[in-house]
Amino acid sequence: MASPRIIIVGSGIMGACFAYAAAGRGCRPLVISGDAPDSGHTATATSWAWINASSANDHAYFQLRYQSLQRWQGWMQQLDGLHYSAQASYCWDLSPNDIRTTAQQLTEWGYPCSILSAASLISHLPCLRDIPVAALYLPLEGAVEPVSTAQLLLKASGAETIKAHSHGLLGSADKITGVMTDQGEFSADEVILATGNGTPRLLDTIGVSFSMASTYGLLVRSKPIPTMLKGLITAPKFHLRQQPDGRLLVGGTFGAYDPAKGTGHLASDAEAQLDLVREAFDMPAPLEVERFTLGYRPIPEGGMPKIGRLTLDSGKLLKGLYLAVMHSGFSNGAGVAEAAMDELLDGEASDLLSPFQAN
Ligand SMILES: Cc1cc2nc3c(=O)[nH]c(=O)nc-3n(C[C@H](O)[C@H](O)[C@H](O)COP(=O)(O)OP(=O)(O)OC[C@H]3O[C@@H](n4cnc5c(N)ncnc54)[C@H](O)[C@@H]3O)c2cc1C
């Protein structure tokens, strides 16, 4: 049977994962995107890009994330140049009691993890000065470099890419047949929206309301310093990893910053974020801000990913349209894209995705 014509709108990590998963099944989609993956307008370019399953406390969500992590590992074996740039997570942004409960839960779910005492943590992180009583150690987790990873997957997919803004979805009340862009009309059997925070606007063009609860996230990049850290750290007040070029990538408290309230001062917040790292570590060299970004995490209302077809008021599914909107696009991307291809190309409903219905 001939492959359906697929248009993917969006070339962030979700669009890139979809393109790569489709190519793995002999299907070459058309990717239409307003911004390239390196544009600071995308969540992808402003992401910390941690791939983990340990931060999910809901079992269905854990399963999706763990399968996705395993997919990433498979893709890393298949594709030259795709690899973790930091590996193994050390997490102590939980109380010692919560660390114990989380380790027990993850172990019951079959996820490799252990608890490190202060003494063993220091052998993993010799530069650490501010040592917690215990930390969760998650050896399978890691981070990728966000922009180069999205670019690599897109290139490897062989997908044709077009830079264009999509103004609206085309079709009838029960089937989408294409998109209207500033380069004209493009038609397809399936349109995949990998449009992150741009999704509500596109769905509005067919009269569908889609609510988001997105939050801002400040990420500070330091000037390069000698290697001090191979893994990822989530401490109570900061998230930290070091890129292969020596730059530290420091994130802050989740969801704290909101420019709509007009009270932030980003440059001093960025300095304050580095101060936390200066206090917590014996630094191998002075730490200076090189630049910072303010990203916007695409979080659907309710916090969980929204994936799949939309259900119309009549109870029928809207054909020809498939959504994938989520925070944790890095953790989830590979697993979501492969399971979505089971649904789109093989017609198999995915048990992994069914808890995350689009509406
Ligand atoms: C500070 C921060 C830290 C994060 N840390 C992590 C982390 O550690 N781990 C993790 O898994 N996730 C993390 N995330 C979340 C993750 O980055 C996002 O979930 C992911 O990047 C979303 O990817 P996406 O492709 O859906 O959206 P985006 O990267 O925003 O891409 C959307 C694409 O759609 C295109 N588009 C939108 N509307 C239109 C239109 N009308 N016409 C044409 N094109 C359109 C855009 O041009 C773009 O190409 C973080 C996010 C932030 C901001």
The ligand as an SDF file (V2000), in Angstrom:
LIG
                    3D

 53 58  0  0  0  0  0  0  0  0999 V2000
   13.5280   26.4440   29.8070 C   0  0  0  0  0  0  0  0  0  0  0  0
   13.0100   25.1380   29.2750 C   0  0  0  0  0  0  0  0  0  0  0  0
   13.5590   23.9610   29.7280 C   0  0  0  0  0  0  0  0  0  0  0  0
   13.0730   22.7440   29.2650 C   0  0  0  0  0  0  0  0  0  0  0  0
   13.6610   21.5980   29.6870 N   0  0  0  0  0  0  0  0  0  0  0  0
   13.2340   20.4150   29.1960 C   0  0  0  0  0  0  0  0  0  0  0  0
   13.8900   19.2200   29.5540 C   0  0  0  0  0  0  0  0  0  0  0  0
   14.8720   19.2470   30.2940 O   0  0  0  0  0  0  0  0  0  0  0  0
   13.4240   18.0470   29.0410 N   0  0  0  0  0  0  0  0  0  0  0  0
   12.3470   18.0130   28.1950 C   0  0  0  0  0  0  0  0  0  0  0  0
   11.9660   16.9190   27.7650 O   0  0  0  0  0  0  0  0  0  0  0  0
   11.6970   19.1290   27.8440 N   0  0  0  0  0  0  0  0  0  0  0  0
   12.1220   20.3320   28.3110 C   0  0  0  0  0  0  0  0  0  0  0  0
   11.5160   21.4680   27.9270 N   0  0  0  0  0  0  0  0  0  0  0  0
   10.3340   21.3710   27.0660 C   0  0  0  0  0  0  0  0  0  0  0  0
   10.7400   21.0720   25.6340 C   0  0  0  0  0  0  0  0  0  0  0  0
   11.7480   21.9620   25.2400 O   0  0  0  0  0  0  0  0  0  0  0  0
    9.4960   21.2170   24.7470 C   0  0  0  0  0  0  0  0  0  0  0  0
    8.5170   20.2920   25.1890 O   0  0  0  0  0  0  0  0  0  0  0  0
    9.8230   20.9150   23.2960 C   0  0  0  0  0  0  0  0  0  0  0  0
   10.8910   21.6960   22.8330 O   0  0  0  0  0  0  0  0  0  0  0  0
    8.5870   21.1780   22.4490 C   0  0  0  0  0  0  0  0  0  0  0  0
    8.9450   20.9410   21.1280 O   0  0  0  0  0  0  0  0  0  0  0  0
    7.9350   21.2540   19.9590 P   0  0  0  0  0  0  0  0  0  0  0  0
    8.5900   20.7760   18.7280 O   0  0  0  0  0  0  0  0  0  0  0  0
    6.5930   20.7380   20.3170 O   0  0  0  0  0  0  0  0  0  0  0  0
    7.7560   22.8650   19.9910 O   0  0  0  0  0  0  0  0  0  0  0  0
    8.7590   24.0060   19.4870 P   0  0  0  0  0  0  0  0  0  0  0  0
   10.1610   23.6600   19.7040 O   0  0  0  0  0  0  0  0  0  0  0  0
    8.2710   25.2870   20.0680 O   0  0  0  0  0  0  0  0  0  0  0  0
    8.5300   24.0300   17.9200 O   0  0  0  0  0  0  0  0  0  0  0  0
    7.2950   24.4450   17.3690 C   0  0  0  0  0  0  0  0  0  0  0  0
    7.4640   24.4840   15.8670 C   0  0  0  0  0  0  0  0  0  0  0  0
    6.1920   24.7700   15.2840 O   0  0  0  0  0  0  0  0  0  0  0  0
    6.3420   25.8330   14.3390 C   0  0  0  0  0  0  0  0  0  0  0  0
    5.0660   26.5200   14.2370 N   0  0  0  0  0  0  0  0  0  0  0  0
    4.2160   26.8920   15.2210 C   0  0  0  0  0  0  0  0  0  0  0  0
    3.1230   27.4860   14.6920 N   0  0  0  0  0  0  0  0  0  0  0  0
    3.3030   27.4760   13.3380 C   0  0  0  0  0  0  0  0  0  0  0  0
    2.5390   27.9430   12.2250 C   0  0  0  0  0  0  0  0  0  0  0  0
    1.3450   28.5160   12.3740 N   0  0  0  0  0  0  0  0  0  0  0  0
    3.0400   27.7670   10.9670 N   0  0  0  0  0  0  0  0  0  0  0  0
    4.2530   27.1720   10.7670 C   0  0  0  0  0  0  0  0  0  0  0  0
    5.0170   26.7110   11.7870 N   0  0  0  0  0  0  0  0  0  0  0  0
    4.5350   26.8660   13.0440 C   0  0  0  0  0  0  0  0  0  0  0  0
    7.4720   26.6820   14.9160 C   0  0  0  0  0  0  0  0  0  0  0  0
    8.0280   27.5070   13.8960 O   0  0  0  0  0  0  0  0  0  0  0  0
    8.4310   25.5780   15.3990 C   0  0  0  0  0  0  0  0  0  0  0  0
    9.1770   25.0870   14.2940 O   0  0  0  0  0  0  0  0  0  0  0  0
   11.9860   22.7190   28.3300 C   0  0  0  0  0  0  0  0  0  0  0  0
   11.4620   23.9060   27.8470 C   0  0  0  0  0  0  0  0  0  0  0  0
   11.9740   25.1140   28.3010 C   0  0  0  0  0  0  0  0  0  0  0  0
   11.4260   26.3890   27.7230 C   0  0  0  0  0  0  0  0  0  0  0  0
  1  2  1  0
  2  3  1  0
  2 52  2  0
  3  4  2  0
  4  5  1  0
  4 50  1  0
  5  6  2  0
  6  7  1  0
  6 13  1  0
  7  8  2  0
  7  9  1  0
  9 10  1  0
 10 11  2  0
 10 12  1  0
 12 13  2  0
 13 14  1  0
 14 15  1  0
 14 50  1  0
 15 16  1  0
 16 17  1  0
 16 18  1  0
 18 19  1  0
 18 20  1  0
 20 21  1  0
 20 22  1  0
 22 23  1  0
 23 24  1  0
 24 25  2  0
 24 26  1  0
 24 27  1  0
 27 28  1  0
 28 29  2  0
 28 30  1  0
 28 31  1  0
 31 32  1  0
 32 33  1  0
 33 34  1  0
 33 48  1  0
 34 35  1  0
 35 36  1  0
 35 46  1  0
 36 37  1  0
 36 45  1  0
 37 38  2  0
 38 39  1  0
 39 40  1  0
 39 45  2  0
 40 41  1  0
 40 42  2  0
 42 43  1  0
 43 44  2  0
 44 45  1  0
 46 47  1  0
 46 48  1  0
 48 49  1  0
 50 51  2  0
 51 52  1  0
 52 53  1  0
M  END
$$$$
